[in-house]
Amino acid sequence: MQPPAIASTGRDRRGYTAEANFAATLRRHRLAPLTRGTPATLQVNVGKLCNQACHHCHVDAGPRRTEIMMRATAARVGALIDASPAIRTVDLTGGAPELNPEFRWLVERSRAAGRDVIVRCNLTVLFAPAMEWIPEFYRRNRVQLVCSLPCYSAENVVKQRGRGVFEKSIEALKLLNAVGYGGAGLPLDLVYNPVGAMLPPPQAELEARYRAELGGNFGVRFNRLLTIANMPIRRFADQLDRWGSFDAYLGLLVNHFNPATVDGLMCRDLVSVGWDGALYDCDFNQMVELPMGGGGGRARSIWEVDDLGALAGQAIATGPHCFGCTAGAGSSCGGALS
């Protein structure tokens, strides 16, 4: 898919122009201020350790990263879940969250508290050393899976994730199908990211293609496809710089701002927790260390709040990367928004 025609914003990410001011764009569309409702999802990034180092990764995760959530922080997260009745879903991400020593405890603790649990899985972690327990653990705890598979063809997956990743991903999906994932009771959703500096194609059309290709060629079942735009931050931003395309990509996002996506933004009912316990408005803000609530001070932490419901009504911090969630059909951890 070729990107639509774009106009440059005139600056790179070290000097955004007025056109890339997300807050001003909201005001022009009479959508400001952007505030949080009652948070229903707690997204927990347990660290940056990963068995892969993907080109589009907004977390900048990899095998050599040492930032991981420790037991004291995980225990506080568990206590905060108990103290926050409005939280219905705990969304665990990374890195590869399964590599964190506290991962299994967090899943079981959240399920014991009656919360749904989503895990964002890169699939190949199932073949990392000593990870053979994963499929059955997921099944037993009724975990909802969101699995990265940036394309249905090996060629495009190699471009983002390296050789052999596509084949391992297909084998992992077969293992998950074998324990019941991809049916009505154990949801398995796939995530598509564009290979380059372009917007995702229409989600429904691409899902149909994924279903035909993966089902027809490999017998793989899944529930939904989620299309997610690449965020112009961290590793993907560095790649755009190398291509000389950062400014053009930001221009693409700005020029395709869609006001209909704003009501559905994940930050409206989500709180994000970093591996060190800091609180953010979303996972993307966490990665650029944008403090919660639009203030210039440090981010609030899980030790400074007793009930996440108290964060309802708070202003949401925004930056130019927010155009990645509001361009075209929109993009979030739950896929397209409109």
Secondary structure, DSSP 8 states (H G I E B T S, - for coil): ---------SS-TTS--GGG-HHHHHHHTT--S-B--S--EEEEE-BSB-S---TT-SS--BTT---B--HHHHHHHHHHHHT-TT--EEEEESSSGGGSTTHHHHHHHHHHTT-EEEEEE-SGGGGSTT-TTHHHHHHHTT-EEEEE---SSHHHHHHHH-TTHHHHHHHHHHHHHHTTTTSSSS-EEEEE--SSSS----HHHHHHHHHHHHHHHH----S-EEE----SSHHHHHHHHHHT-HHHHHHHHHHTB-GGGGGG-GGGSEEEE-TTSBEESSHHHHHTT--GGG-SS---BGGG-S-GGGGTT-B----GGGHHHHBTT---TT----
